[in-house]
Amino acid sequence: MILEDLGIHHKPVMIPEILKMLNVLPGGRFVDATLGESGHAKSILKASDPGGEILGIDADHEAIEVSKNRLTNFSDRTTIVNDNFKNIKRICMKENFIPCHGILFDLGVSSLQLDTEKRGFSFKRHDPLDMRFSYEQKLSAKDIINTFSEKELADIIFDFGEDRKARKIAEIIVNNRPLEYADELADLIKKGIKTSNFKIHPATKTFQAIRIYINEELSSLHKALDQSLDILGEGGRIAVISYHSLEDRIVKNFFKKESKYCICLPNITKCECNHKPKIKIITKKPLIASINELQDNRRSRSAKLRVAERIKNE
Ligand SMILES: C[S@@+](CC[C@H](N)C(=O)[O-])C[C@H]1O[C@@H](n2cnc3c(N)ncnc32)[C@H](O)[C@@H]1O
């Protein structure tokens, strides 16, 4: 496999915390909804030996190829599906994986995607603007950057990058089109935007925003979280690792809503809305990586882990 030969390795974050929080035990059945390079999946397979199973899902066909290779020794206990996790319930039904003991979401991009030629996810690389998880998606970063109006671009950068300089960045982009390459866009933003924070590249939030928009990341997460409660067996756990506040807020609010009796008004224990809690929140506050991991893996610095447990429907 070419990518393997390139030596690109994604360092999975918070492995001990995931194994503990998902209660990974021999014979357990787990869905890894963001298989990536299967770092988490491999650890779960080892910890659930003998008899543990993984259903791994990823929208990215390159991640699927790498994982198929990496997990050959576990092929009798692994099912791998190239699809979007917004279809998680349909996938699990098809693969006869309901109920399961745990579901993991490790959101965002992998090192494989950031460091692989031609994907256009990294502002450091001279790669064509692309950023699609799956080539089945029609819209690429190049289309958005070169054809969307200044207002549309500003809205995307503000809504999905939470960048207060969104308007200025959109103006710079529109005045310098057409743009072809990821590093070209990054350099342009760097030249045009004054910043006092020299630790973060001024194009970081623009790249995040465009990637989220193209891959419909937030709406896919909403859909998958909703469906995941129909997949988990009683006592089964859902663990979500997020890397920015937009994702974390969605997970936090979803857990809050699904652990309540009433979604009409706060502080009421029962009312006519007939909403019943489906989960118990395990992590009142999100867990973060250990000091050792924070020093060892840069990506872990922004990781936040939230966990909830499926309870019996009343
Ligand atoms: C941070 S990486 C996961 C890394 C993985 N846990 C590991 O240990 O190698 C995120 C992965 O999720 C995938 N992904 C993101 N959004 C997705 C979606 N809506 N459906 C399916 N896969 C998605 C990406 O393609 C990427 O491979």
Ligand as a Chemical Component Dictionary entry (heavy atoms), coordinates in Angstrom:
data_LIG
# 
_chem_comp.id                   LIG 
_chem_comp.type                 NON-POLYMER 
_chem_comp.pdbx_formal_charge   0 
_chem_comp.three_letter_code    LIG 
# 
loop_
_chem_comp_atom.comp_id 
_chem_comp_atom.atom_id 
_chem_comp_atom.alt_atom_id 
_chem_comp_atom.type_symbol 
_chem_comp_atom.charge 
_chem_comp_atom.model_Cartn_x 
_chem_comp_atom.model_Cartn_y 
_chem_comp_atom.model_Cartn_z 
_chem_comp_atom.pdbx_ordinal 
LIG C1  C1  C 0  -9.568  11.453 13.526 1  
LIG S1  S1  S 1  -9.770  10.314 12.248 2  
LIG C2  C2  C 0  -10.030 8.788  13.071 3  
LIG C3  C3  C 0  -8.777  8.104  13.421 4  
LIG C4  C4  C 0  -8.967  6.725  14.026 5  
LIG N1  N1  N 0  -9.675  6.766  15.266 6  
LIG C5  C5  C 0  -7.642  6.013  14.200 7  
LIG O1  O1  O 0  -7.325  5.595  15.329 8  
LIG O2  O2  O -1 -6.899  5.859  13.220 9  
LIG C6  C6  C 0  -11.357 10.680 11.647 10 
LIG C7  C7  C 0  -11.841 9.782  10.535 11 
LIG O3  O3  O 0  -13.240 9.932  10.465 12 
LIG C8  C8  C 0  -13.638 9.926  9.132  13 
LIG N2  N2  N 0  -14.905 10.651 9.063  14 
LIG C9  C9  C 0  -15.141 11.937 9.373  15 
LIG N3  N3  N 0  -16.444 12.234 9.200  16 
LIG C10 C10 C 0  -17.035 11.095 8.774  17 
LIG C11 C11 C 0  -18.374 10.752 8.430  18 
LIG N4  N4  N 0  -19.377 11.650 8.479  19 
LIG N5  N5  N 0  -18.627 9.484  8.061  20 
LIG C12 C12 C 0  -17.637 8.544  8.019  21 
LIG N6  N6  N 0  -16.349 8.823  8.304  22 
LIG C13 C13 C 0  -16.050 10.083 8.695  23 
LIG C14 C14 C 0  -12.507 10.601 8.386  24 
LIG O4  O4  O 0  -12.499 10.198 7.040  25 
LIG C15 C15 C 0  -11.291 10.123 9.176  26 
LIG O5  O5  O 0  -10.729 8.979  8.579  27 
# 
loop_
_chem_comp_bond.comp_id 
_chem_comp_bond.atom_id_1 
_chem_comp_bond.atom_id_2 
_chem_comp_bond.value_order 
_chem_comp_bond.pdbx_ordinal 
LIG C1  S1  SING 1  
LIG S1  C2  SING 2  
LIG S1  C6  SING 3  
LIG C2  C3  SING 4  
LIG C3  C4  SING 5  
LIG C4  N1  SING 6  
LIG C4  C5  SING 7  
LIG C5  O1  DOUB 8  
LIG C5  O2  SING 9  
LIG C6  C7  SING 10 
LIG C7  O3  SING 11 
LIG C7  C15 SING 12 
LIG O3  C8  SING 13 
LIG C8  N2  SING 14 
LIG C8  C14 SING 15 
LIG N2  C9  SING 16 
LIG N2  C13 SING 17 
LIG C9  N3  DOUB 18 
LIG N3  C10 SING 19 
LIG C10 C11 SING 20 
LIG C10 C13 DOUB 21 
LIG C11 N4  SING 22 
LIG C11 N5  DOUB 23 
LIG N5  C12 SING 24 
LIG C12 N6  DOUB 25 
LIG N6  C13 SING 26 
LIG C14 O4  SING 27 
LIG C14 C15 SING 28 
LIG C15 O5  SING 29 
# 
